[in-house]
Amino acid sequence: MTSGSTPLTDPGAERLRRWRLVLGAEQGADGTGCALSGHDAAMDRTLEALYGSRPERSEGRSAGLGGSAPQAARWLGDIRAYFPTSVVQVMQRDAIERLGLAALLLEPELLEAVEPDVHLVGTLLSLGKAMPEEAREAARVVIRKVVQELERRLAGRTRATLDGALDRAARLSRPRHRDIDWNRTIRANLHHYLPEHRTVVPERLIGYGRAARSVRKEVILCVDQSGSMAASVVHASVFGAVLASMRSLSTRLVVFDTAVADLTEQLADPVEVLFGIQLGGGTDINRALAYCQARITRPTETVLVLISDLYEGGIREEMIKRVAAMRAAGVRCVTLLALSDEGAPAYDRENAAALAAAGAPAFACTPDRFPEVMAAALEGRPLPVGEPIPPDGAGQPGSVRAK
């Protein structure tokens, strides 16, 4: 039991204590009659600094962290002492939104106090060139921590899943005579045994995976870097680096707003990729797709993944026609409305439906499911597109929720 806490053996008192921490004590409005001291009082002060003040009574200031990096850094240290990491990350996000904390993130002292997460990386990237060099180096440390954690969590499973998919895709191809795996071929065709001829008539030939995989699959990640796509950009950069590390794949990373930037040369280090990204600005998906289309040399061996909320600022009709043309040439096209853990995103439903009709199904995807989506695309089997969004008056075919 911490100092100032009500004994946990009294369930009623514990409920009052929790309600008191939730409601605060502003003007005695909580109504619990529960006094706090010690650890609980200190925890209450950290919550009050973020959630207690109201803009209409504070002359334009929406809470009590003050305008200095040292004071904000102390507060960040306090919340890390009192709350678990998942709660700290939520409170940091709220502080950035409610208190204008983003401006203080330009201070190295504050960056050293924050709890790194994907959303914080998005905020740092949005600050971009406004960062002084000293803060930029501190931001690089924060971003690298997040990237390393994502790689630790996602890289192994991604490589294993895609290696298996590539092996299966290779075995299901049409092998030359010298590349036929006769043992697998016979087993797969035993149901075509003809007793009268005492032989198996193979309907499907299976080749050795390694021989067929000498021709590398090509993957193009085409990523919208508008401000609303921050979490997706971070995850796409990490996945791009993982895919680029696989010899069996040739990976290209293209990011865009109204201009297009090819960051393929930086894929060895996703942190450098992220520092090459400028969040914000407009969106010209058609221009980005035109750039990608011009670089496809083997359409039937290519998977194009467009990651965008599809709020197109370019020529919509050309965008749809371009996707249809790539599909007709044999390119496997996938549209991810988001690549994040945030559930169903906001997106342009009309464009999602049009792209789905053109052969590029549009759906949101969590990072944990991305390897499965890529495996299906590389094998040429149906994509795990999730569950339809419940009708809300604006639903369109091809609009789905992340699973």
C-alpha positions in Angstrom: 0.0 0.0 0.0 1.4 3.4 -1.0 1.5 6.4 1.3 -1.9 8.2 1.4 -3.7 5.3 -0.3 -6.9 3.9 1.2 -6.5 0.3 2.3 -7.5 -2.0 -0.5 -9.4 -4.3 2.0 -12.3 -1.8 1.9 -13.8 -2.1 -1.6 -16.1 0.9 -1.1 -13.4 3.2 0.0 -11.1 2.1 -2.9 -13.9 2.9 -5.4 -14.3 6.4 -3.9 -10.5 6.9 -4.1 -10.5 5.9 -7.7 -13.4 8.2 -8.5 -11.7 11.0 -6.7 -8.6 10.6 -8.9 -10.8 10.4 -12.0 -12.9 13.5 -11.2 -10.4 15.8 -9.6 -11.3 18.2 -6.9 -12.0 21.4 -8.9 -14.5 23.5 -6.9 -15.3 20.3 -4.9 -17.1 18.9 -7.8 -16.1 15.3 -7.3 -18.6 14.7 -4.5 -16.7 11.8 -3.1 -15.6 13.4 0.1 -12.3 11.5 -0.2 -9.2 13.3 0.8 -5.9 12.4 -0.8 -2.4 12.6 0.6 1.1 11.3 -0.1 1.5 9.3 -3.3 -2.2 9.7 -4.3 -2.0 13.5 -3.9 1.1 13.7 -6.0 -0.6 11.5 -8.7 -3.6 13.8 -8.5 -1.3 16.9 -9.2 0.1 15.3 -12.3 -3.5 14.6 -13.6 -4.6 18.1 -12.6 -1.8 19.7 -14.6 -3.0 18.1 -17.8 -6.7 17.7 -17.4 -7.7 20.0 -14.6 -7.7 23.6 -16.0 -10.1 24.9 -18.5 -9.2 27.3 -21.3 -12.1 29.7 -20.6 -10.7 30.5 -17.2 -7.0 30.4 -17.9 -6.5 33.2 -20.4 -5.8 31.0 -23.4 -3.8 28.3 -21.5 -5.5 25.0 -21.2 -3.6 23.4 -18.4 -0.8 23.9 -15.8 2.5 22.6 -17.2 3.8 26.1 -17.8 5.8 27.1 -20.9 9.2 25.8 -19.9 11.0 22.7 -21.0 12.3 22.0 -17.4 8.8 22.1 -15.9 7.4 19.9 -18.6 10.3 17.5 -18.3 9.6 17.2 -14.5 6.0 16.5 -15.3 6.9 13.8 -17.8 9.2 12.2 -15.2 6.3 12.2 -12.7 3.8 10.5 -14.9 6.4 7.8 -15.7 6.8 7.2 -12.0 3.0 7.0 -11.3 1.5 5.3 -14.3 2.3 2.3 -16.6 3.9 2.8 -20.0 0.6 2.5 -22.0 -1.0 5.2 -19.8 2.1 7.4 -20.1 1.9 7.3 -23.9 -1.7 8.3 -23.9 -1.1 11.2 -21.5 1.9 12.4 -23.6 -0.4 12.4 -26.7 -3.0 14.4 -24.7 -0.4 16.9 -23.6 0.8 17.4 -27.1 -2.8 18.1 -28.3 -4.1 20.1 -25.3 -1.0 22.0 -24.2 0.9 22.7 -27.3 3.7 20.5 -26.0 5.0 20.0 -29.6 6.8 23.3 -29.5 8.6 22.3 -26.4 9.8 19.0 -28.0 12.3 21.2 -29.8 14.2 21.2 -26.5 16.7 18.3 -26.0 16.0 18.3 -22.2 12.3 17.5 -22.9 13.1 14.8 -25.5 15.2 13.0 -22.9 12.2 12.7 -20.6 9.5 11.4 -23.0 8.4 7.8 -23.3 9.1 6.9 -27.0 6.2 5.6 -29.1 5.0 5.7 -32.7 2.8 8.7 -32.2 5.6 10.7 -30.7 7.8 9.8 -33.7 5.0 11.2 -35.9 5.0 14.5 -33.9 8.8 14.8 -34.1 8.7 14.2 -37.9 6.0 16.8 -38.3 8.3 19.4 -36.7 10.8 18.6 -39.4 13.3 21.4 -40.2 12.1 23.6 -37.3 14.3 21.5 -35.0 17.6 23.0 -34.1 20.5 20.6 -34.6 20.9 19.7 -30.9 17.3 18.8 -30.6 17.5 16.9 -33.9 20.1 14.6 -32.5 18.0 14.0 -29.4 15.0 13.3 -31.6 17.1 10.8 -33.6 17.8 8.8 -30.4 14.1 8.7 -29.6 13.1 7.6 -33.1 15.8 4.9 -33.2 14.4 3.5 -29.9 11.0 3.2 -31.5 12.3 1.8 -34.7 14.4 -0.9 -32.9 11.4 -2.0 -30.8 9.3 -2.3 -34.0 12.0 -4.2 -35.7 12.4 -6.5 -32.8 8.6 -7.2 -32.7 7.9 -7.5 -36.4 11.0 -8.4 -38.4 11.4 -12.1 -37.5 7.8 -13.0 -38.2 7.7 -11.0 -41.4 10.8 -12.7 -42.8 9.5 -16.2 -41.8 6.0 -15.6 -43.3 7.3 -14.2 -46.6 10.0 -16.8 -47.0 7.3 -19.5 -46.7 5.0 -17.6 -49.1 7.8 -17.3 -51.7 8.6 -21.0 -51.4 5.0 -21.9 -51.9 4.7 -19.5 -54.9 7.8 -21.0 -56.4 6.5 -24.5 -56.1 3.2 -23.6 -57.7 4.8 -22.0 -60.7 5.3 -23.8 -64.1 8.7 -25.3 -63.8 11.0 -26.3 -66.6 11.6 -30.1 -67.0 14.9 -30.0 -65.2 13.4 -28.0 -62.3 10.5 -30.4 -61.6 10.4 -31.8 -58.0 9.1 -35.3 -59.0 8.4 -36.5 -55.4 6.2 -33.5 -54.6 4.6 -33.7 -58.1 3.6 -37.4 -57.7 2.2 -36.9 -54.2 0.2 -33.9 -55.3 -1.3 -35.9 -58.2 -2.0 -39.3 -56.7 -5.7 -38.8 -57.2 -5.0 -38.8 -60.9 -3.7 -42.3 -60.9 -5.0 -44.5 -63.8 -5.1 -48.1 -62.7 -5.5 -49.4 -66.3 -2.2 -47.7 -67.3 -0.6 -48.1 -63.9 0.6 -44.5 -64.0 -0.1 -41.1 -62.6 -1.1 -38.3 -65.0 0.1 -35.1 -63.4 -2.3 -32.2 -63.6 0.0 -29.8 -61.9 3.8 -29.8 -62.0 5.7 -28.7 -58.9 9.2 -27.3 -59.2 12.1 -26.9 -56.7 11.5 -23.7 -54.8 15.1 -22.5 -54.9 15.3 -22.9 -58.6 12.1 -21.0 -59.2 13.1 -18.3 -56.7 16.2 -17.3 -58.7 13.8 -14.7 -60.2 13.2 -12.2 -57.5 9.7 -10.7 -56.7 9.5 -7.0 -56.8 7.7 -5.0 -54.1 6.9 -1.3 -54.3 5.7 0.5 -51.2 4.0 3.7 -52.2 3.3 5.7 -49.0 1.2 8.8 -48.4 3.1 11.2 -46.1 0.3 13.6 -45.4 0.0 14.5 -41.7 -2.9 12.1 -41.0 -0.7 9.1 -42.1 2.1 9.6 -39.5 1.8 6.2 -37.7 1.4 4.4 -41.1 4.6 6.1 -42.4 6.6 4.9 -39.4 5.5 1.3 -39.7 5.9 1.4 -43.5 9.5 2.6 -43.1 10.3 -0.3 -40.8 8.6 -2.9 -43.0 10.4 -1.4 -46.0 13.8 -2.0 -44.3 12.8 -5.5 -43.4 11.7 -6.4 -46.9 14.8 -4.8 -48.4 17.0 -7.1 -46.2 15.5 -10.2 -47.9 17.5 -11.4 -50.9 14.4 -13.0 -52.5 12.8 -9.6 -52.8 13.6 -6.4 -54.6 12.0 -3.5 -52.6 11.4 0.1 -53.5 10.0 2.7 -51.1 8.3 5.8 -52.6 6.8 8.5 -50.4 4.6 11.4 -51.7 2.5 14.4 -51.0 2.1 16.7 -54.0 5.7 15.7 -54.9 7.3 12.2 -55.1 10.5 11.1 -53.3 12.2 7.7 -53.8 13.8 6.7 -50.6 15.0 3.3 -51.7 18.6 4.1 -51.2 18.1 4.8 -47.5 16.2 1.5 -46.8 19.2 0.0 -45.0 18.4 2.4 -42.1 14.7 3.1 -41.4 15.7 6.1 -39.2 17.3 7.8 -42.2 14.2 7.0 -44.1 12.1 8.7 -41.5 14.3 11.8 -41.5 13.8 12.0 -45.2 10.1 12.2 -44.8 8.2 15.5 -44.6 4.8 15.0 -42.9 2.0 17.3 -44.0 1.1 19.0 -47.3 -1.3 18.0 -50.0 -1.8 14.6 -51.7 -1.3 13.6 -55.4 -1.8 9.9 -55.5 -2.0 9.8 -59.3 1.5 11.4 -59.6 3.0 8.9 -57.2 1.4 5.9 -59.0 2.7 7.3 -62.3 6.2 7.3 -60.9 5.8 3.7 -59.6 4.3 2.5 -62.9 7.2 3.8 -64.9 9.6 1.7 -62.8 7.8 -1.6 -63.2 9.7 -3.9 -65.6 8.2 -7.3 -64.7 4.5 -6.7 -64.0 3.6 -10.3 -63.3 6.4 -10.5 -60.6 5.5 -7.2 -59.0 3.4 -6.3 -55.9 2.4 -2.6 -55.5 1.2 -1.6 -52.0 -0.4 1.8 -51.9 -0.7 3.1 -48.3 -3.0 6.1 -48.2 -6.3 7.4 -46.8 -7.2 8.1 -50.5 -8.1 11.8 -50.1 -6.8 12.5 -53.6 -5.9 16.1 -54.6 -4.7 15.1 -58.0 -6.7 13.7 -61.0 -8.9 11.1 -59.6 -10.0 9.5 -62.9 -6.4 9.0 -64.0 -5.6 7.4 -60.6 -8.3 4.8 -61.1 -7.3 4.2 -64.7 -3.7 3.8 -63.8 -4.4 1.2 -61.2 -6.7 -0.7 -63.7 -3.9 -0.6 -66.3 -1.3 -2.0 -63.9 -3.7 -4.8 -62.8 -4.4 -5.6 -66.5 -0.6 -5.9 -67.0 -0.4 -8.5 -64.2 0.7 -6.3 -61.2 -0.8 -7.3 -57.9 -2.1 -4.1 -56.3 -3.1 -3.6 -52.7 -4.4 -0.5 -51.0 -3.9 -0.1 -47.3 -6.0 2.7 -45.8 -3.8 2.6 -42.8 -0.9 0.6 -41.4 -1.3 1.1 -37.7 -2.9 -0.2 -34.5 -5.6 2.5 -34.4 -8.5 0.5 -35.9 -10.8 1.7 -38.7 -9.3 4.9 -40.2 -11.0 7.9 -41.8 -10.7 7.6 -45.6 -12.3 8.5 -48.9 -14.9 5.8 -49.3 -15.7 6.6 -52.9 -12.1 6.2 -54.0 -11.8 3.0 -51.9 -14.7 1.5 -53.7 -13.4 2.6 -57.1 -10.0 1.1 -56.5 -11.5 -2.2 -55.2 -13.5 -2.4 -58.4 -10.3 -1.8 -60.4 -8.7 -4.8 -58.7 -6.9 -3.1 -55.8 -8.9 -4.0 -52.7 -8.8 -1.3 -50.0 -8.7 -2.1 -46.3 -7.0 -1.0 -43.1 -4.2 -3.3 -41.7 -2.5 -3.6 -38.4 1.3 -4.1 -38.4 0.9 -7.6 -37.0 -1.3 -8.6 -40.0 0.9 -7.0 -42.6 3.1 -10.1 -43.1 0.0 -12.2 -43.8 -1.2 -9.6 -46.3 2.1 -9.5 -48.1 2.3 -13.3 -48.2 -1.1 -13.6 -49.8 -0.1 -10.9 -52.4 3.2 -12.6 -53.2 1.4 -16.0 -53.6 -1.4 -14.6 -55.7 -4.1 -15.9 -53.3 -7.1 -13.9 -51.9 -6.1 -11.1 -49.5 -7.2 -11.2 -45.9 -9.1 -8.0 -46.1 -10.9 -8.1 -42.8 -14.5 -7.5 -42.0 -17.0 -5.1 -43.7 -17.6 -1.8 -41.9 -21.2 -1.8 -40.6 -23.6 0.3 -42.8 -23.6 4.0 -41.8 -25.1 5.6 -44.9 -21.7 6.1 -46.5 -20.5 2.5 -46.8 -19.2 1.4 -50.2 -18.1 -2.0 -51.6 -14.5 -2.5 -50.8 -14.6 -0.5 -47.6 -13.4 -2.7 -44.7 -12.2 -2.5 -41.1 -8.8 -3.6 -39.9 -9.1 -7.0 -38.3 
